[in-house]
């Protein structure tokens, strides 16, 4: 059981560290608003994982994963939100050209915790992951519900630690990222990445 659990933790750790929409959203917030808002965004993302975890343990995520219509609705909503965030970042980079340096440092609008939560709740891939892969990783010595709940908590902790450490790393280079030219370049880069992830989510299939 211990070996199986450690194997599951290793798989979850690798999947957590793979760059994705969460990292792009966190990068945008941490660079533009500072480490506090970056960590709040991480908190929202972690809460989104727990929401999906509760749904998966309750069996509701299985219904979503099995329903083409429900999956499509959530997928398109999530894709639209990522594209919205990306367009917002690109528009910010254009506005910064005509602003004074102090005005160019204005943080993005919206609650950072809510931004993280929404970007994760509207990611149907998590439903597929939690109902497809996670049950196969659950320790055999526990009941299916307990095993799933344990791995969801582990995934949430790994995500919070990994993205939290990433935010603090960005904070150490904040003076560099605060330069208007760098900020514009980062806004363009993260905006493009977010739109790219949004289009990828929109075209994804269960």
N, C-alpha and C positions, 0 to 999 in steps of 0.2 A: 504493500500500500504506500509506504514512504517513497519508494523508487518511482512509482507511478505518479505520485503527487509532485515530486521534484521534476519529473519529465514534463508534466503539465505546466508547472511554473516556468520552466525553460522555454517551452513553446509560446506561452503567453508573453514572456519577456521579449522574445524576438519579434513577435507581432506588434507589441507596443512600441518598439523602437523604430519600426519601419515608418518613414515619413509619410504623412497623409494630410487630409484636411484639418485635423485637430492641430497639427504642428503649424500649419499655415495660419490658422486663426489665432493661435497663441503668439506666433511671431509678430503678426500685425498689431496685436494689443500691447504686447510687452515693449516693442520698439517705440510705438507711438505714445503710449500712456504711462510706461514705467512698470516696474516689477510688481507693484501692488495690484494693478489691474490685470497684469499677466497672470498672477496667481489666482485672482478671482475668476478669470476665464478658465483656468485649469480646474477650479472648483466646480464650475458649471459643466464642464466636459465630464468630470468624474460623476457628478450627479446624474448626467444623462446615461452613463453606463449603468448606474444603479437602477434607474428607471427601466432600462431594457432588461436588466437582470431580474427584477421583480416580475416583469411580464413573462420572461422566459421560464422562471420557476413556476409561475402560475399557469403556464401553458398558453398564454395569449399570444406570445411572440411566434409560437408554432403555427397558429392560425394565420398570422400575417405572412410568415414565410411560405405557407402553402397556398395562399390566396393571391392569384396574379393581379386581381384588381386592387386589393389593399396594398400589395407591394408597390404597384405602379403609382398609386396616390402618394404614398409616403416618399417614394423615390423621387418623384417629380417635385414634391414640396421641398425636399432636402436639396435637390439640385438647384432649384430656384433661389433658395436662401444662400447657398454658396456663391452662385453667380451674382446675387445682390451684393454680398460682402466684397466680392472681387471688383465689381463696377464702382462701388463706394470708394475702394482704395485707389483705383485708377483716377477717379474724379478728384480725389484729395491730392494726388500728385500733380494734377494740372492746376488746381487752385493754388498750390504752394508756390508755383512759379511767380505769381503776381503779388505775393504777400511779403510783408517784412519778416525777417527771421523769427521774431518772437511769435507772430501770428501763425507762422507755418508749423509751429510745434503744438498747435491745438490738438487734443486727443480726439479719436473717433467718437461719434455719437453712439448712444445706447449703453445699456447696462452690460458690463463685461461678463458677469456671471450668467445673465440671460443669453448672451451671445454664444457662450460655450455650451450651455444647456440645449438651446434650440438646434445648433449645428450638429449635435450628437443625437438628439431625440429623432431628428428627421434623417437619420442615416440608416436605411433599412438593412444595410450590409451587416450591421451589428446583430439584428434579429436573426439573420441567416447564420451568422457566426455562432451566436449563443445557442441556437437550436440545432445546428448541424455539427459543428466541430466540438463545442464545449462538452456535450454529453459523452463523447468518446474519450475525453481526457479526465472525466470525473473519477476519483479513486473508487476502486471496486468495493472497498470495505465500508463505504457509506451508502445510504439510501440515495436514489437519483436526485431527489430534491435537495438534500443536504450537500451532496457532492457538487451540484450545480451552484448552489448558494455560496459554497466555499470558494469555488473558482471565480465566480463573479466578483467577490470581495477581493480576491488576490489580483484580478485584472484591474480593478478600480484603484487599488493601492499602487500597483506598478505604474499605472498611467499617471497618477498624481505625483509620484516620486520622480518619474522620468521627465514629465513636462515641467514640473516644478523646478527641477535642477536645470533644465534648459532655460527657463525664464531667468533664473538667478545668473546663469552664464551670460545671457544677453544683457542683464543689468550691469555687469562689470564693464561692458563695452558701450554703455549708454551714451557717453560723451561723443563717441564716434558716430553712433546712429542718430544723434540729435542734429548733426550737420545737415542743413537744408538739402544739399545735393544728394547726400546719402539717403535722407528720408524719402526724397522723391524716387530715387532708384529702388529703395525697399518697397515703397508703395506700389510701384509699377510691377516689381517682381512678385510680391505676395498677391497683388490683384490678379495678375496673369495666372498664377498657380491656382488661386481659388476658383477662377472661372474655368480653368482646365479641369479641376476636380469636379466642379459642378456639371460640366458637360460629360465627364466620365461617368458620374453617378446617374445622369439622365439616360445614358445609353446602356447602363448595366442591366443584366438580367439575373433573376434569382439563381 
